């Protein structure tokens, strides 16, 4: 039975004393027996309030033992957890609170003012419970195991997660228990994880990456996860050393920060148990990939996932000799194909839209049947909106998004090609190319970059660098050096926001 309740009960019975989660800042740990007890008490708390199976419960806080408890316990009880994005703008926050039909929000004192401001624009009452996220306990002492729990099936909703909404209003993705368990299982399969593994969760738990890759894989497998309150360059290697972490999940931006701002030589860290790092959420530039591995002697497995697929879709092999730089790998667990605009599968090496099918594919977009019908085919294939091709070995290479494609003079130019050329410059930290209106070509290329700390670079230098690596036609017409890129909660650059932000639209 692929439900969160099944796996929590299973591990609580088979290995009750095994550590499920470590929270470094408060120095707290949760065993699998503790996790089950916590889930039962949370269920009792919900039912005492009159909440019922299928009701939506949200939380608005950073990572912690309590945010993990709320996620797992809400699903266990048969309710649906609907995390609130801490990066959301006020109007988006109000929209999500209204649209999700949320009935209760757990919030920290730090986020309370933002939440209450958003609730002013919500037309129905929502209960707010202010908690201390690093507290050992947040529920009243009266909470205990309920006499009975509503049955939970694989097809019942478990998670309602809203996409970051780079354009328009966010879409609410409904993922079932089967979806969440499949996502966790595919992570375990892709990375040969075992129960003795210890994961470091550096990413935010209100985003699909950490929620499934770090948390659900641990729940499904019965292993251990270390959940600090937030990512810190200075604490990253000490946490891996102190808690004997065997793998970690990050995004390219974090990899860049670690390459630029951390050292392990002569620090006395215990890293011999560390097997690999995992990168997802956006493309990992091959030059940055090589820099990290050469500096830290730790292999990075590039992967790819979507909110609509409960995270994992593609992964590179665990054997370093079989990995391909610049590719997120092959389909693991689910299946993939590349299609043309008419829905016909394309031959290997031909660029088209990437399609996914598997037990991890979402049930629907919440209260949005029209967009669901456009995204999900009747036979279960999901339109990702990503462009790419598959090579003869089954490795997928992503060339961009359908909406991000730059069409200059009738020629399709993948923004990632421009990005990767920019990343080869030693001073560039982040890079994002995007199309801007042009009266001669229809669209021209705008390249935006941020620079590494303590690095300087001129526009002329960047222009010459692009000309050398891209040639005249694909070199950007304009280059901007920014203090900061617009990014989503996972660290992914939101390139479609750049033209409007810079006054081109």
DRENTORKOL-47459 format. One record per residue (C-alpha): residue number from 1; x, y, z. Coordinates in steps of 0.05 Angstrom, whole numbers. Example, Ala and Ser with C-alpha at 12.3 -4.5 7.8 and 13.67 -1.06 7.14 Angstrom:
@n:1; px:246; py:-90; pz:156 $
@n:2; px:273; py:-21; pz:143 $
END
This chain:
@n:1; px:0; py:0; pz:0 $
@n:2; px:35; py:63; pz:-23 $
@n:3; px:11; py:113; pz:29 $
@n:4; px:51; py:155; pz:78 $
@n:5; px:13; py:122; pz:135 $
@n:6; px:35; py:52; pz:112 $
@n:7; px:109; py:70; pz:112 $
@n:8; px:107; py:107; pz:179 $
@n:9; px:71; py:48; pz:212 $
@n:10; px:119; py:-2; pz:179 $
@n:11; px:183; py:31; pz:203 $
@n:12; px:154; py:45; pz:272 $
@n:13; px:140; py:-29; pz:279 $
@n:14; px:204; py:-55; pz:248 $
@n:15; px:255; py:-4; pz:274 $
@n:16; px:223; py:39; pz:328 $
@n:17; px:288; py:65; pz:357 $
@n:18; px:319; py:83; pz:289 $
@n:19; px:330; py:158; pz:281 $
@n:20; px:284; py:189; pz:229 $
@n:21; px:303; py:262; pz:235 $
@n:22; px:357; py:305; pz:267 $
@n:23; px:345; py:379; pz:279 $
@n:24; px:415; py:409; pz:293 $
@n:25; px:397; py:478; pz:320 $
@n:26; px:354; py:456; pz:379 $
@n:27; px:392; py:390; pz:385 $
@n:28; px:329; py:348; pz:377 $
@n:29; px:320; py:279; pz:346 $
@n:30; px:258; py:240; pz:325 $
@n:31; px:257; py:164; pz:322 $
@n:32; px:207; py:126; pz:279 $
@n:33; px:168; py:108; pz:341 $
@n:34; px:167; py:182; pz:359 $
@n:35; px:145; py:199; pz:288 $
@n:36; px:85; py:153; pz:291 $
@n:37; px:65; py:180; pz:360 $
@n:38; px:72; py:251; pz:333 $
@n:39; px:28; py:233; pz:273 $
@n:40; px:-27; py:204; pz:317 $
@n:41; px:-27; py:264; pz:363 $
@n:42; px:-32; py:312; pz:304 $
@n:43; px:-90; py:272; pz:277 $
@n:44; px:-125; py:277; pz:345 $
@n:45; px:-112; py:352; pz:345 $
@n:46; px:-143; py:360; pz:276 $
@n:47; px:-204; py:318; pz:290 $
@n:48; px:-216; py:353; pz:356 $
@n:49; px:-220; py:418; pz:317 $
@n:50; px:-272; py:389; pz:271 $
@n:51; px:-225; py:380; pz:211 $
@n:52; px:-238; py:320; pz:167 $
@n:53; px:-205; py:276; pz:115 $
@n:54; px:-185; py:316; pz:54 $
@n:55; px:-184; py:384; pz:89 $
@n:56; px:-125; py:429; pz:73 $
@n:57; px:-74; py:449; pz:126 $
@n:58; px:-18; py:498; pz:111 $
@n:59; px:47; py:519; pz:145 $
@n:60; px:88; py:582; pz:137 $
@n:61; px:157; py:573; pz:166 $
@n:62; px:227; py:552; pz:149 $
@n:63; px:256; py:482; pz:158 $
@n:64; px:252; py:450; pz:226 $
@n:65; px:232; py:388; pz:263 $
@n:66; px:162; py:416; pz:269 $
@n:67; px:153; py:432; pz:195 $
@n:68; px:173; py:360; pz:179 $
@n:69; px:124; py:335; pz:232 $
@n:70; px:68; py:376; pz:203 $
@n:71; px:82; py:351; pz:132 $
@n:72; px:85; py:277; pz:149 $
@n:73; px:31; py:280; pz:204 $
@n:74; px:-20; py:316; pz:161 $
@n:75; px:-13; py:265; pz:105 $
@n:76; px:-15; py:208; pz:156 $
@n:77; px:-81; py:234; pz:184 $
@n:78; px:-113; py:235; pz:115 $
@n:79; px:-112; py:310; pz:108 $
@n:80; px:-76; py:349; pz:53 $
@n:81; px:-15; py:391; pz:68 $
@n:82; px:-10; py:457; pz:29 $
@n:83; px:57; py:491; pz:43 $
@n:84; px:61; py:567; pz:36 $
@n:85; px:120; py:594; pz:-3 $
@n:86; px:160; py:643; pz:39 $
@n:87; px:183; py:677; pz:-25 $
@n:88; px:112; py:691; pz:-49 $
@n:89; px:90; py:763; pz:-61 $
@n:90; px:31; py:787; pz:-17 $
@n:91; px:-21; py:782; pz:-73 $
@n:92; px:3; py:711; pz:-90 $
@n:93; px:-1; py:691; pz:-17 $
@n:94; px:-73; py:717; pz:-12 $
@n:95; px:-91; py:680; pz:-76 $
@n:96; px:-62; py:614; pz:-52 $
@n:97; px:-96; py:619; pz:17 $
@n:98; px:-163; py:633; pz:-17 $
@n:99; px:-157; py:583; pz:-74 $
@n:100; px:-130; py:525; pz:-33 $
@n:101; px:-191; py:522; pz:14 $
@n:102; px:-141; py:519; pz:71 $
@n:103; px:-174; py:515; pz:140 $
@n:104; px:-114; py:520; pz:187 $
@n:105; px:-44; py:552; pz:181 $
@n:106; px:15; py:538; pz:227 $
@n:107; px:60; py:599; pz:227 $
@n:108; px:120; py:625; pz:266 $
@n:109; px:119; py:692; pz:301 $
@n:110; px:170; py:717; pz:250 $
@n:111; px:122; py:704; pz:192 $
@n:112; px:57; py:722; pz:229 $
@n:113; px:52; py:794; pz:205 $
@n:114; px:59; py:774; pz:131 $
@n:115; px:7; py:720; pz:139 $
@n:116; px:-43; py:765; pz:174 $
@n:117; px:-34; py:819; pz:120 $
@n:118; px:-49; py:766; pz:66 $
@n:119; px:-110; py:740; pz:104 $
@n:120; px:-143; py:809; pz:101 $
@n:121; px:-158; py:794; pz:27 $
@n:122; px:-185; py:724; pz:40 $
@n:123; px:-261; py:721; pz:42 $
@n:124; px:-269; py:662; pz:90 $
@n:125; px:-243; py:649; pz:160 $
@n:126; px:-177; py:611; pz:167 $
@n:127; px:-152; py:590; pz:235 $
@n:128; px:-81; py:611; pz:252 $
@n:129; px:-37; py:575; pz:302 $
@n:130; px:28; py:610; pz:320 $
@n:131; px:83; py:561; pz:339 $
@n:132; px:157; py:558; pz:356 $
@n:133; px:187; py:516; pz:300 $
@n:134; px:246; py:492; pz:341 $
@n:135; px:204; py:474; pz:402 $
@n:136; px:204; py:401; pz:424 $
@n:137; px:128; py:401; pz:424 $
@n:138; px:74; py:447; pz:395 $
@n:139; px:10; py:409; pz:410 $
@n:140; px:-31; py:413; pz:475 $
@n:141; px:-15; py:358; pz:526 $
@n:142; px:-86; py:332; pz:518 $
@n:143; px:-72; py:306; pz:448 $
@n:144; px:-67; py:230; pz:444 $
@n:145; px:-78; py:174; pz:394 $
@n:146; px:-148; py:178; pz:366 $
@n:147; px:-194; py:118; pz:373 $
@n:148; px:-198; py:110; pz:298 $
@n:149; px:-169; py:142; pz:235 $
@n:150; px:-204; py:152; pz:168 $
@n:151; px:-178; py:102; pz:116 $
@n:152; px:-126; py:129; pz:68 $
@n:153; px:-116; py:101; pz:-2 $
@n:154; px:-62; py:110; pz:-54 $
@n:155; px:-106; py:155; pz:-96 $
@n:156; px:-124; py:203; pz:-39 $
@n:157; px:-93; py:273; pz:-44 $
@n:158; px:-33; py:283; pz:2 $
@n:159; px:-2; py:348; pz:-21 $
@n:160; px:-26; py:412; pz:-53 $
@n:161; px:34; py:452; pz:-76 $
@n:162; px:31; py:515; pz:-117 $
@n:163; px:80; py:528; pz:-173 $
@n:164; px:122; py:590; pz:-165 $
@n:165; px:82; py:627; pz:-218 $
@n:166; px:133; py:663; pz:-261 $
@n:167; px:75; py:687; pz:-304 $
@n:168; px:2; py:693; pz:-283 $
@n:169; px:-27; py:663; pz:-220 $
@n:170; px:5; py:600; pz:-189 $
@n:171; px:-24; py:532; pz:-206 $
@n:172; px:-41; py:485; pz:-150 $
@n:173; px:-12; py:415; pz:-162 $
@n:174; px:-49; py:358; pz:-129 $
@n:175; px:-4; py:299; pz:-112 $
@n:176; px:-33; py:235; pz:-84 $
@n:177; px:-3; py:187; pz:-33 $
@n:178; px:18; py:142; pz:-91 $
@n:179; px:52; py:202; pz:-125 $
@n:180; px:90; py:221; pz:-62 $
@n:181; px:112; py:149; pz:-47 $
@n:182; px:133; py:138; pz:-120 $
@n:183; px:174; py:202; pz:-118 $
@n:184; px:210; py:177; pz:-56 $
@n:185; px:220; py:108; pz:-86 $
@n:186; px:249; py:135; pz:-150 $
@n:187; px:301; py:175; pz:-110 $
@n:188; px:320; py:112; pz:-72 $
@n:189; px:325; py:73; pz:-138 $
@n:190; px:365; py:127; pz:-174 $
@n:191; px:417; py:135; pz:-120 $
@n:192; px:422; py:64; pz:-92 $
@n:193; px:402; py:89; pz:-23 $
@n:194; px:401; py:42; pz:37 $
@n:195; px:373; py:48; pz:108 $
@n:196; px:441; py:67; pz:136 $
@n:197; px:444; py:129; pz:91 $
@n:198; px:439; py:197; pz:124 $
@n:199; px:415; py:255; pz:80 $
@n:200; px:430; py:329; pz:91 $
@n:201; px:369; py:370; pz:73 $
@n:202; px:395; py:439; pz:52 $
@n:203; px:335; py:460; pz:11 $
@n:204; px:268; py:488; pz:35 $
@n:205; px:213; py:440; pz:55 $
@n:206; px:158; py:482; pz:23 $
@n:207; px:187; py:465; pz:-45 $
@n:208; px:178; py:398; pz:-80 $
@n:209; px:253; py:382; pz:-84 $
@n:210; px:268; py:377; pz:-10 $
@n:211; px:197; py:354; pz:7 $
@n:212; px:204; py:291; pz:-36 $
@n:213; px:278; py:281; pz:-49 $
@n:214; px:301; py:291; pz:22 $
@n:215; px:239; py:278; pz:65 $
@n:216; px:196; py:228; pz:27 $
@n:217; px:254; py:185; pz:6 $
@n:218; px:273; py:179; pz:80 $
@n:219; px:201; py:162; pz:100 $
@n:220; px:195; py:109; pz:45 $
@n:221; px:264; py:78; pz:58 $
@n:222; px:267; py:83; pz:133 $
@n:223; px:333; py:120; pz:134 $
@n:224; px:355; py:185; pz:169 $
@n:225; px:351; py:259; pz:148 $
@n:226; px:387; py:319; pz:179 $
@n:227; px:345; py:382; pz:174 $
@n:228; px:379; py:448; pz:192 $
@n:229; px:337; py:511; pz:195 $
@n:230; px:369; py:538; pz:131 $
@n:231; px:428; py:530; pz:84 $
@n:232; px:492; py:563; pz:105 $
@n:233; px:559; py:562; pz:68 $
@n:234; px:596; py:562; pz:134 $
@n:235; px:555; py:505; pz:165 $
@n:236; px:548; py:460; pz:104 $
@n:237; px:612; py:418; pz:111 $
@n:238; px:611; py:418; pz:188 $
@n:239; px:540; py:389; pz:187 $
@n:240; px:561; py:334; pz:139 $
@n:241; px:621; py:319; pz:183 $
@n:242; px:586; py:322; pz:251 $
@n:243; px:524; py:281; pz:231 $
@n:244; px:561; py:233; pz:185 $
@n:245; px:518; py:250; pz:125 $
@n:246; px:527; py:204; pz:66 $
@n:247; px:493; py:247; pz:13 $
@n:248; px:463; py:316; pz:2 $
@n:249; px:414; py:350; pz:-45 $
@n:250; px:428; py:420; pz:-71 $
@n:251; px:415; py:466; pz:-130 $
@n:252; px:467; py:498; pz:-177 $
@n:253; px:465; py:564; pz:-140 $
@n:254; px:487; py:530; pz:-76 $
@n:255; px:541; py:492; pz:-114 $
@n:256; px:567; py:559; pz:-139 $
@n:257; px:566; py:589; pz:-69 $
@n:258; px:604; py:530; pz:-41 $
@n:259; px:657; py:533; pz:-96 $
@n:260; px:666; py:607; pz:-85 $
@n:261; px:660; py:612; pz:-9 $
@n:262; px:680; py:547; pz:26 $
@n:263; px:742; py:505; pz:37 $
@n:264; px:752; py:435; pz:65 $
@n:265; px:828; py:430; pz:61 $
@n:266; px:859; py:428; pz:130 $
@n:267; px:793; py:437; pz:166 $
@n:268; px:792; py:368; pz:199 $
@n:269; px:724; py:350; pz:172 $
@n:270; px:704; py:277; pz:171 $
@n:271; px:678; py:267; pz:101 $
@n:272; px:701; py:197; pz:84 $
@n:273; px:629; py:171; pz:91 $
@n:274; px:602; py:222; pz:40 $
@n:275; px:583; py:185; pz:-24 $
@n:276; px:554; py:238; pz:-70 $
@n:277; px:516; py:303; pz:-78 $
@n:278; px:453; py:311; pz:-119 $
@n:279; px:436; py:372; pz:-161 $
@n:280; px:368; py:390; pz:-189 $
@n:281; px:316; py:447; pz:-199 $
@n:282; px:356; py:480; pz:-255 $
@n:283; px:410; py:461; pz:-305 $
@n:284; px:480; py:452; pz:-275 $
@n:285; px:531; py:485; pz:-321 $
@n:286; px:585; py:434; pz:-339 $
@n:287; px:641; py:483; pz:-321 $
@n:288; px:612; py:492; pz:-250 $
@n:289; px:601; py:417; pz:-245 $
@n:290; px:675; py:404; pz:-259 $
@n:291; px:698; py:460; pz:-212 $
@n:292; px:660; py:430; pz:-153 $
@n:293; px:684; py:359; pz:-164 $
@n:294; px:756; py:381; pz:-174 $
@n:295; px:756; py:425; pz:-112 $
@n:296; px:720; py:380; pz:-63 $
@n:297; px:732; py:311; pz:-93 $
@n:298; px:657; py:295; pz:-85 $
@n:299; px:617; py:271; pz:-145 $
@n:300; px:554; py:309; pz:-164 $
@n:301; px:497; py:271; pz:-195 $
@n:302; px:457; py:317; pz:-240 $
@n:303; px:382; py:304; pz:-240 $
@n:304; px:317; py:336; pz:-261 $
@n:305; px:248; py:340; pz:-230 $
@n:306; px:181; py:376; pz:-232 $
@n:307; px:128; py:395; pz:-182 $
@n:308; px:79; py:359; pz:-226 $
@n:309; px:119; py:294; pz:-221 $
@n:310; px:131; py:293; pz:-145 $
@n:311; px:203; py:315; pz:-160 $
@n:312; px:247; py:261; pz:-194 $
@n:313; px:243; py:250; pz:-269 $
@n:314; px:314; py:239; pz:-294 $
@n:315; px:379; py:221; pz:-260 $
@n:316; px:450; py:207; pz:-280 $
@n:317; px:479; py:139; pz:-261 $
@n:318; px:515; py:130; pz:-195 $
@n:319; px:576; py:103; pz:-233 $
@n:320; px:617; py:166; pz:-247 $
@n:321; px:643; py:136; pz:-311 $
@n:322; px:573; py:131; pz:-340 $
@n:323; px:550; py:202; pz:-325 $
@n:324; px:543; py:254; pz:-379 $
@n:325; px:558; py:326; pz:-362 $
@n:326; px:505; py:375; pz:-386 $
@n:327; px:449; py:322; pz:-381 $
@n:328; px:402; py:309; pz:-322 $
@n:329; px:407; py:236; pz:-341 $
@n:330; px:358; py:181; pz:-360 $
@n:331; px:287; py:166; pz:-337 $
@n:332; px:286; py:128; pz:-271 $
@n:333; px:221; py:96; pz:-248 $
@n:334; px:179; py:135; pz:-297 $
@n:335; px:185; py:136; pz:-373 $
@n:336; px:200; py:193; pz:-421 $
@n:337; px:193; py:210; pz:-495 $
@n:338; px:205; py:270; pz:-540 $
@n:339; px:147; py:293; pz:-585 $
@n:340; px:136; py:344; pz:-640 $
@n:341; px:81; py:396; pz:-641 $
@n:342; px:32; py:344; pz:-669 $
@n:343; px:45; py:295; pz:-612 $
@n:344; px:87; py:247; pz:-654 $
@n:345; px:147; py:215; pz:-620 $
@n:346; px:212; py:241; pz:-649 $
@n:347; px:275; py:201; pz:-666 $
@n:348; px:336; py:204; pz:-621 $
@n:349; px:376; py:268; pz:-625 $
@n:350; px:316; py:311; pz:-648 $
@n:351; px:292; py:369; pz:-605 $
@n:352; px:220; py:370; pz:-583 $
@n:353; px:177; py:372; pz:-520 $
@n:354; px:195; py:325; pz:-463 $
@n:355; px:137; py:281; pz:-440 $
@n:356; px:133; py:240; pz:-376 $
@n:357; px:90; py:181; pz:-354 $
@n:358; px:92; py:144; pz:-287 $
@n:359; px:63; py:135; pz:-218 $
@n:360; px:95; py:201; pz:-197 $
@n:361; px:54; py:242; pz:-246 $
@n:362; px:4; py:289; pz:-211 $
@n:363; px:-70; py:276; pz:-206 $
@n:364; px:-91; py:346; pz:-229 $
@n:365; px:-85; py:421; pz:-222 $
@n:366; px:-132; py:440; pz:-165 $
@n:367; px:-198; py:470; pz:-188 $
@n:368; px:-169; py:479; pz:-259 $
@n:369; px:-196; py:425; pz:-305 $
@n:370; px:-181; py:464; pz:-369 $
@n:371; px:-106; py:470; pz:-356 $
@n:372; px:-105; py:398; pz:-328 $
@n:373; px:-135; py:373; pz:-394 $
@n:374; px:-82; py:411; pz:-434 $
@n:375; px:-25; py:385; pz:-391 $
@n:376; px:-46; py:313; pz:-378 $
@n:377; px:-63; py:267; pz:-437 $
@n:378; px:-119; py:215; pz:-426 $
@n:379; px:-67; py:160; pz:-428 $
@n:380; px:-27; py:191; pz:-371 $
@n:381; px:28; py:226; pz:-409 $
@n:382; px:47; py:294; pz:-379 $
@n:383; px:67; py:354; pz:-421 $
@n:384; px:127; py:384; pz:-385 $
@n:385; px:134; py:446; pz:-427 $
@n:386; px:209; py:432; pz:-430 $
@n:387; px:247; py:426; pz:-495 $
@n:388; px:302; py:376; pz:-505 $
@n:389; px:326; py:314; pz:-541 $
@n:390; px:344; py:242; pz:-522 $
@n:391; px:409; py:211; pz:-545 $
@n:392; px:420; py:139; pz:-566 $
@n:393; px:436; py:119; pz:-494 $
@n:394; px:371; py:147; pz:-466 $
@n:395; px:402; py:209; pz:-435 $
@n:396; px:359; py:272; pz:-441 $
@n:397; px:390; py:340; pz:-457 $
@n:398; px:346; py:399; pz:-439 $
@n:399; px:351; py:458; pz:-486 $
@n:400; px:300; py:505; pz:-454 $
@n:401; px:227; py:518; pz:-441 $
@n:402; px:175; py:524; pz:-496 $
@n:403; px:157; py:594; pz:-469 $
@n:404; px:231; py:613; pz:-460 $
@n:405; px:254; py:597; pz:-530 $
@n:406; px:287; py:656; pz:-564 $
@n:407; px:266; py:662; pz:-638 $
@n:408; px:316; py:709; pz:-673 $
@n:409; px:303; py:720; pz:-746 $
@n:410; px:264; py:655; pz:-750 $
@n:411; px:319; py:614; pz:-717 $
@n:412; px:306; py:579; pz:-651 $
@n:413; px:359; py:594; pz:-599 $
@n:414; px:359; py:557; pz:-533 $
@n:415; px:374; py:605; pz:-475 $
@n:416; px:415; py:551; pz:-440 $
@n:417; px:466; py:553; pz:-496 $
@n:418; px:478; py:627; pz:-481 $
@n:419; px:479; py:614; pz:-406 $
@n:420; px:531; py:560; pz:-411 $
@n:421; px:578; py:604; pz:-452 $
@n:422; px:572; py:659; pz:-400 $
@n:423; px:586; py:610; pz:-343 $
@n:424; px:654; py:595; pz:-374 $
@n:425; px:676; py:665; pz:-355 $
@n:426; px:714; py:661; pz:-288 $
@n:427; px:677; py:721; pz:-258 $
@n:428; px:606; py:699; pz:-272 $
@n:429; px:565; py:672; pz:-214 $
@n:430; px:495; py:668; pz:-246 $
@n:431; px:475; py:676; pz:-319 $
@n:432; px:408; py:679; pz:-355 $
@n:433; px:393; py:695; pz:-427 $
@n:434; px:324; py:716; pz:-451 $
@n:435; px:291; py:744; pz:-513 $
@n:436; px:274; py:818; pz:-519 $
@n:437; px:234; py:852; pz:-575 $
@n:438; px:273; py:874; pz:-636 $
@n:439; px:245; py:909; pz:-698 $
@n:440; px:294; py:875; pz:-745 $
@n:441; px:297; py:803; pz:-718 $
@n:442; px:232; py:798; pz:-680 $
@n:443; px:272; py:780; pz:-618 $
@n:444; px:343; py:794; pz:-597 $
@n:445; px:384; py:765; pz:-540 $
@n:446; px:391; py:797; pz:-472 $
@n:447; px:442; py:766; pz:-424 $
@n:448; px:439; py:781; pz:-350 $
@n:449; px:495; py:760; pz:-303 $
@n:450; px:515; py:768; pz:-230 $
@n:451; px:588; py:766; pz:-211 $
@n:452; px:623; py:724; pz:-159 $
@n:453; px:643; py:759; pz:-94 $
@n:454; px:706; py:801; pz:-100 $
@n:455; px:706; py:793; pz:-176 $
@n:456; px:702; py:849; pz:-227 $
@n:457; px:686; py:848; pz:-301 $
@n:458; px:667; py:899; pz:-354 $
@n:459; px:611; py:894; pz:-405 $
@n:460; px:664; py:897; pz:-460 $
@n:461; px:700; py:837; pz:-430 $
@n:462; px:636; py:797; pz:-426 $
@n:463; px:617; py:817; pz:-497 $
@n:464; px:684; py:793; pz:-524 $
@n:465; px:678; py:729; pz:-484 $
@n:466; px:609; py:714; pz:-514 $
@n:467; px:633; py:730; pz:-584 $
@n:468; px:690; py:681; pz:-576 $
@n:469; px:646; py:624; pz:-550 $
@n:470; px:581; py:636; pz:-588 $
@n:471; px:597; py:672; pz:-653 $
@n:472; px:566; py:736; pz:-677 $
@n:473; px:494; py:713; pz:-690 $
@n:474; px:482; py:681; pz:-622 $
@n:475; px:521; py:733; pz:-581 $
@n:476; px:475; py:776; pz:-538 $
@n:477; px:456; py:844; pz:-565 $
@n:478; px:454; py:871; pz:-494 $
@n:479; px:487; py:849; pz:-429 $
@n:480; px:468; py:872; pz:-360 $
@n:481; px:507; py:861; pz:-296 $
@n:482; px:457; py:854; pz:-238 $
@n:483; px:465; py:855; pz:-163 $
@n:484; px:416; py:797; pz:-158 $
@n:485; px:374; py:752; pz:-203 $
@n:486; px:300; py:740; pz:-193 $
@n:487; px:295; py:669; pz:-164 $
@n:488; px:243; py:620; pz:-141 $
@n:489; px:245; py:584; pz:-74 $
@n:490; px:289; py:528; pz:-101 $
@n:491; px:342; py:577; pz:-125 $
@n:492; px:321; py:571; pz:-198 $
@n:493; px:330; py:635; pz:-238 $
@n:494; px:263; py:661; pz:-263 $
@n:495; px:288; py:687; pz:-330 $
@n:496; px:219; py:706; pz:-356 $
@n:497; px:216; py:761; pz:-303 $
@n:498; px:280; py:795; pz:-329 $
@n:499; px:252; py:834; pz:-389 $
@n:500; px:196; py:866; pz:-349 $
@n:501; px:243; py:878; pz:-290 $
@n:502; px:291; py:915; pz:-336 $
@n:503; px:238; py:954; pz:-373 $
@n:504; px:235; py:915; pz:-439 $
@n:505; px:161; py:897; pz:-433 $
END
